[in-house]
Amino acid sequence: MPTLECPVEGCDWQSQDLDAAFAAAMTAALQIHDRTVHQPQAQPAAAAAPKLKLDPPTIAAGCDPDQWSAFTR
């Protein structure tokens, strides 16, 4: 009869001997649980950061060379 082991590295937990059909059903149920409940979490700092809308730089006609230089930088 098979036993189930914890998939976490360094954990020595094992189940008691299980019937093969029950062990297979339990393994499938745990895989579904892992995929649906324990999905990777998005980074909260990136999600919480506000999005800023910046306007493109503008310059007026007839500007002096210093203003043009500042605009092109």
C-alpha positions as a Markdown table, in Angstrom:
| # | Residue | x | y | z |
|---|---|---|---|---|
| 1 | Met | 0.0 | 0.0 | 0.0 |
| 2 | Pro | 1.4 | 3.5 | -0.9 |
| 3 | Thr | 2.1 | 6.4 | 1.4 |
| 4 | Leu | 1.9 | 10.0 | 0.6 |
| 5 | Glu | 4.7 | 12.4 | 1.4 |
| 6 | Cys | 4.8 | 16.2 | 1.9 |
| 7 | Pro | 6.1 | 17.9 | -1.2 |
| 8 | Val | 7.8 | 20.7 | 0.8 |
| 9 | Glu | 11.6 | 20.2 | 0.9 |
| 10 | Gly | 12.9 | 19.3 | 4.3 |
| 11 | Cys | 9.5 | 18.1 | 5.7 |
| 12 | Asp | 9.5 | 14.4 | 6.8 |
| 13 | Trp | 5.7 | 14.0 | 7.0 |
| 14 | Gln | 4.3 | 10.8 | 5.6 |
| 15 | Ser | 0.8 | 9.4 | 5.6 |
| 16 | Gln | 0.0 | 6.0 | 6.9 |
| 17 | Asp | -0.4 | 3.2 | 4.4 |
| 18 | Leu | -3.3 | 3.9 | 2.1 |
| 19 | Asp | -5.3 | 1.9 | -0.3 |
| 20 | Ala | -3.9 | 2.5 | -3.8 |
| 21 | Ala | -7.2 | 3.9 | -5.2 |
| 22 | Phe | -7.7 | 6.2 | -2.2 |
| 23 | Ala | -4.1 | 7.5 | -2.5 |
| 24 | Ala | -4.6 | 8.2 | -6.2 |
| 25 | Ala | -7.9 | 10.1 | -5.5 |
| 26 | Met | -6.3 | 12.0 | -2.6 |
| 27 | Thr | -3.3 | 13.0 | -4.8 |
| 28 | Ala | -5.6 | 14.2 | -7.6 |
| 29 | Ala | -7.7 | 16.2 | -5.1 |
| 30 | Leu | -4.6 | 17.8 | -3.6 |
| 31 | Gln | -3.3 | 18.8 | -7.0 |
| 32 | Ile | -6.6 | 20.5 | -7.9 |
| 33 | His | -6.6 | 22.3 | -4.5 |
| 34 | Asp | -3.1 | 23.5 | -5.1 |
| 35 | Arg | -3.8 | 24.8 | -8.6 |
| 36 | Thr | -7.1 | 26.6 | -7.6 |
| 37 | Val | -6.4 | 27.9 | -4.1 |
| 38 | His | -2.7 | 28.4 | -3.8 |
| 39 | Gln | -2.0 | 30.3 | -7.0 |
| 40 | Pro | 1.1 | 32.5 | -7.2 |
| 41 | Gln | 0.3 | 35.9 | -5.7 |
| 42 | Ala | 1.0 | 39.1 | -7.7 |
| 43 | Gln | 3.5 | 41.4 | -6.1 |
| 44 | Pro | 1.3 | 43.8 | -4.0 |
| 45 | Ala | 3.7 | 46.7 | -4.3 |
| 46 | Ala | 3.4 | 46.7 | -8.1 |
| 47 | Ala | -0.4 | 46.5 | -8.0 |
| 48 | Ala | -0.7 | 49.2 | -5.3 |
| 49 | Ala | 1.5 | 51.7 | -7.2 |
| 50 | Pro | -0.6 | 54.6 | -8.6 |
| 51 | Lys | -0.3 | 55.2 | -12.3 |
| 52 | Leu | 0.7 | 58.7 | -13.3 |
| 53 | Lys | -0.4 | 60.3 | -16.5 |
| 54 | Leu | 2.3 | 62.6 | -17.8 |
| 55 | Asp | 1.7 | 65.1 | -20.5 |
| 56 | Pro | 4.2 | 65.3 | -23.4 |
| 57 | Pro | 6.6 | 68.3 | -23.3 |
| 58 | Thr | 5.5 | 71.4 | -25.3 |
| 59 | Ile | 7.2 | 74.5 | -26.5 |
| 60 | Ala | 5.8 | 77.7 | -27.9 |
| 61 | Ala | 6.6 | 79.2 | -31.3 |
| 62 | Gly | 9.2 | 82.0 | -31.1 |
| 63 | Cys | 11.2 | 80.6 | -28.2 |
| 64 | Asp | 14.8 | 81.6 | -27.5 |
| 65 | Pro | 17.8 | 79.2 | -27.9 |
| 66 | Asp | 17.9 | 78.5 | -24.2 |
| 67 | Gln | 14.3 | 77.4 | -24.1 |
| 68 | Trp | 14.9 | 75.2 | -27.2 |
| 69 | Ser | 17.9 | 73.6 | -25.6 |
| 70 | Ala | 16.0 | 72.8 | -22.5 |
| 71 | Phe | 13.1 | 71.4 | -24.5 |
| 72 | Thr | 15.3 | 69.1 | -26.6 |
| 73 | Arg | 17.1 | 67.8 | -23.4 |
